[in-house]
Amino acid sequence: MSDSNNEEEFYRKLKVQLEETSEWPSEYLYKFIVKSDLTKIAKIEALFDNTGAVINTIESKNVKYTSVSINVIMKNPDAVIEKYLEVATNIEGVISL
């Protein structure tokens, strides 16, 4: 199976899980890991600009990586998935948790 099929299946399952476990609109916590590069971190933050998001960053012990946690109200599961795809498309090397 190709990566795109795995990705589609992942997001399909995520959507079902979000529909079953939350009432929408709902608060959602995104977690991303990126190399400790201020440009990449700023790009992630910019994608959530003007959304009312609360953004926290924590560097790893060796300062090689940074965890970016974003708490934001999302209108529905499709909006959650769109934001994941937007981050993955715009920031190289980001890991979504």
C-alpha positions as CSV (number, residue, x, y, z in Angstrom):
1,M,0.0,0.0,0.0
2,S,1.3,3.4,-0.9
3,D,1.9,6.3,1.6
4,S,-1.0,8.3,0.2
5,N,-3.4,5.3,0.8
6,N,-2.0,5.0,4.4
7,E,-2.5,8.7,4.9
8,E,-6.1,8.6,3.5
9,E,-6.9,5.7,5.8
10,F,-5.4,7.5,8.8
11,Y,-7.5,10.6,8.2
12,R,-10.6,8.6,7.5
13,K,-10.3,6.8,10.8
14,L,-9.4,10.0,12.6
15,K,-12.6,11.7,11.3
16,V,-14.8,8.8,12.5
17,Q,-13.1,8.9,15.9
18,L,-13.5,12.6,16.2
19,E,-17.2,12.4,15.2
20,E,-17.8,9.7,17.8
21,T,-15.9,11.2,20.7
22,S,-16.6,15.0,20.5
23,E,-19.4,17.5,20.1
24,W,-18.6,20.2,17.5
25,P,-17.4,22.9,17.6
26,S,-14.8,21.6,20.1
27,E,-11.4,22.3,21.6
28,Y,-8.7,20.3,19.9
29,L,-5.1,19.8,20.8
30,Y,-2.6,19.6,18.0
31,K,1.0,18.4,18.7
32,F,3.8,18.7,16.3
33,I,7.5,17.9,16.5
34,V,10.0,19.8,14.3
35,K,13.7,20.4,14.3
36,S,14.5,23.4,16.5
37,D,14.4,25.8,13.6
38,L,12.7,29.2,14.4
39,T,11.5,29.6,10.8
40,K,9.6,26.2,10.9
41,I,8.2,27.0,14.3
42,A,7.1,30.5,13.1
43,K,5.4,28.9,10.0
44,I,3.4,26.5,12.2
45,E,2.4,29.4,14.4
46,A,1.4,31.5,11.4
47,L,-0.9,28.7,10.1
48,F,-2.9,29.1,13.3
49,D,-2.8,32.9,13.4
50,N,-6.1,34.6,14.0
51,T,-7.8,31.4,15.2
52,G,-7.6,32.2,19.0
53,A,-5.1,29.3,19.4
54,V,-3.0,28.9,22.5
55,I,0.5,27.8,21.4
56,N,3.2,26.4,23.6
57,T,6.7,25.2,22.5
58,I,9.1,23.1,24.4
59,E,12.6,22.2,23.3
60,S,14.0,18.8,23.7
61,K,16.8,18.2,26.3
62,N,19.5,18.3,23.5
63,V,17.7,21.3,21.9
64,K,17.6,19.4,18.6
65,Y,13.8,19.3,18.4
66,T,10.9,21.4,19.5
67,S,7.4,20.2,20.5
68,V,4.7,22.6,19.4
69,S,1.3,22.2,21.2
70,I,-1.6,24.1,19.8
71,N,-5.0,24.3,21.6
72,V,-7.7,25.7,19.5
73,I,-11.5,25.6,19.0
74,M,-12.3,23.8,15.7
75,K,-15.7,23.8,14.0
76,N,-15.8,20.1,12.9
77,P,-13.6,17.0,12.2
78,D,-13.0,18.1,8.6
79,A,-11.5,21.4,9.8
80,V,-9.2,19.5,12.1
81,I,-8.0,17.3,9.3
82,E,-7.6,20.3,6.9
83,K,-5.3,21.9,9.4
84,Y,-3.2,18.8,9.7
85,L,-2.9,18.6,5.9
86,E,-2.0,22.3,5.7
87,V,0.8,21.9,8.3
88,A,2.1,18.8,6.5
89,T,2.1,20.5,3.1
90,N,3.7,23.8,4.3
91,I,6.4,22.6,6.8
92,E,9.0,20.1,5.7
93,G,9.9,17.4,8.1
94,V,7.1,18.1,10.6
95,I,5.8,15.1,12.6
96,S,2.2,15.2,13.7
97,L,1.3,13.4,16.9
